[in-house]
Amino acid sequence: MFDIPTVTLPDIPPAPIAYSYSDTQFDILKKYIVNFENSLDSEHEVGIMLTNFGQSVTMQVTQISYEESVLMVFKGYVNGKFSTLIQHVSQLNFLLTSIEKEPDRPKRTIGFVAPK
């Protein structure tokens, strides 16, 4: 028979797998939204038109956060009702738009909340 040599491989630890996409999307969204928000006058605030519900839905977003690794969470108001949208990062598709703020309350800004 044949004599098969023994091969010793070096002990190389596996590279960490980067699964977190939502944190990157969060940072990118924050940059665009803050820039857009800063361009508005005191009578307007940011609205987000959601474009993947078969119709246009405008959400007054008050908070954006994420769940690692691929979920984005938007909280705010749709037609005056408090709402939460949980969306996979591959489905993010919306239009930033300005909406008139209600005259009897201060201008709302969007809060960005990173997980702890």
C-alpha positions as CSV (number, residue, x, y, z in Angstrom):
1,M,0.0,0.0,0.0
2,F,0.8,3.6,-0.2
3,D,2.2,5.5,2.7
4,I,0.1,8.7,3.1
5,P,2.0,11.5,4.8
6,T,0.5,13.4,7.7
7,V,-0.1,17.1,7.1
8,T,-0.3,19.5,10.0
9,L,-2.2,22.7,9.4
10,P,-1.5,25.8,11.3
11,D,-4.0,26.8,14.0
12,I,-5.7,29.8,12.3
13,P,-8.8,31.2,14.1
14,P,-11.8,31.8,11.9
15,A,-12.4,35.3,10.8
16,P,-15.4,36.9,12.5
17,I,-18.5,37.0,10.3
18,A,-20.0,40.5,10.0
19,Y,-23.8,40.0,10.0
20,S,-24.7,43.5,11.0
21,Y,-26.0,45.6,8.1
22,S,-28.6,47.6,10.0
23,D,-26.1,49.7,11.9
24,T,-24.6,50.8,8.6
25,Q,-28.0,51.6,7.2
26,F,-28.9,53.4,10.4
27,D,-25.8,55.7,10.1
28,I,-26.5,56.4,6.4
29,L,-30.2,57.2,7.1
30,K,-29.3,59.4,10.0
31,K,-26.9,61.4,7.8
32,Y,-29.5,62.0,5.1
33,I,-32.4,62.7,7.4
34,V,-30.4,65.2,9.6
35,N,-29.2,67.1,6.5
36,F,-32.8,67.2,5.2
37,E,-34.2,68.2,8.5
38,N,-31.6,71.0,8.8
39,S,-32.8,72.4,5.4
40,L,-36.4,72.9,6.6
41,D,-37.8,76.1,8.0
42,S,-39.5,76.3,11.5
43,E,-42.9,75.6,10.0
44,H,-42.0,72.2,8.4
45,E,-40.8,68.9,9.7
46,V,-39.6,65.7,8.1
47,G,-42.2,63.3,6.7
48,I,-41.4,60.0,5.1
49,M,-43.5,58.7,2.2
50,L,-43.4,54.9,2.4
51,T,-43.5,53.5,-1.1
52,N,-44.0,49.8,-0.8
53,F,-47.6,49.3,0.5
54,G,-49.2,49.5,-2.9
55,Q,-50.1,53.1,-2.1
56,S,-48.4,56.1,-0.8
57,V,-48.4,56.3,3.0
58,T,-46.9,59.3,4.8
59,M,-45.4,58.7,8.2
60,Q,-44.4,61.5,10.6
61,V,-41.3,59.7,12.0
62,T,-40.4,60.5,15.6
63,Q,-37.8,57.8,16.2
64,I,-35.6,55.5,14.1
65,S,-33.7,52.5,15.6
66,Y,-32.5,49.1,14.5
67,E,-32.3,45.5,15.6
68,E,-29.1,43.8,14.7
69,S,-28.5,42.6,12.1
70,V,-31.0,43.4,9.4
71,L,-34.1,45.2,10.8
72,M,-34.9,48.9,10.9
73,V,-37.6,50.2,13.2
74,F,-39.5,53.4,12.5
75,K,-41.9,54.9,15.0
76,G,-44.2,57.8,14.4
77,Y,-47.6,58.8,13.2
78,V,-49.7,57.6,10.2
79,N,-53.0,59.5,9.7
80,G,-52.7,60.7,13.3
81,K,-52.3,57.3,14.8
82,F,-49.1,56.2,16.5
83,S,-47.5,53.5,14.4
84,T,-44.4,51.3,14.3
85,L,-42.9,50.0,11.0
86,I,-40.4,47.2,11.2
87,Q,-38.6,46.7,8.0
88,H,-35.8,44.6,6.6
89,V,-32.8,46.6,5.3
90,S,-33.3,45.2,1.8
91,Q,-36.7,46.8,1.6
92,L,-35.8,50.4,2.6
93,N,-37.4,52.5,-0.1
94,F,-38.9,55.8,0.9
95,L,-39.0,59.5,0.0
96,L,-38.1,62.2,2.5
97,T,-40.6,65.1,2.2
98,S,-41.5,68.2,4.1
99,I,-44.8,68.4,5.9
100,E,-46.4,71.3,7.7
101,K,-46.2,71.1,11.4
102,E,-49.3,71.6,13.5
103,P,-49.4,75.3,14.6
104,D,-50.2,74.5,18.2
105,R,-47.1,72.4,19.0
106,P,-43.3,72.7,18.7
107,K,-41.5,71.3,15.6
108,R,-40.8,67.5,16.0
109,T,-37.4,66.2,15.2
110,I,-36.5,62.6,14.6
111,G,-34.7,60.8,17.4
112,F,-32.1,58.2,16.5
113,V,-31.7,55.4,19.0
114,A,-29.0,52.8,18.7
115,P,-29.4,49.5,20.5
116,K,-27.5,49.1,23.8
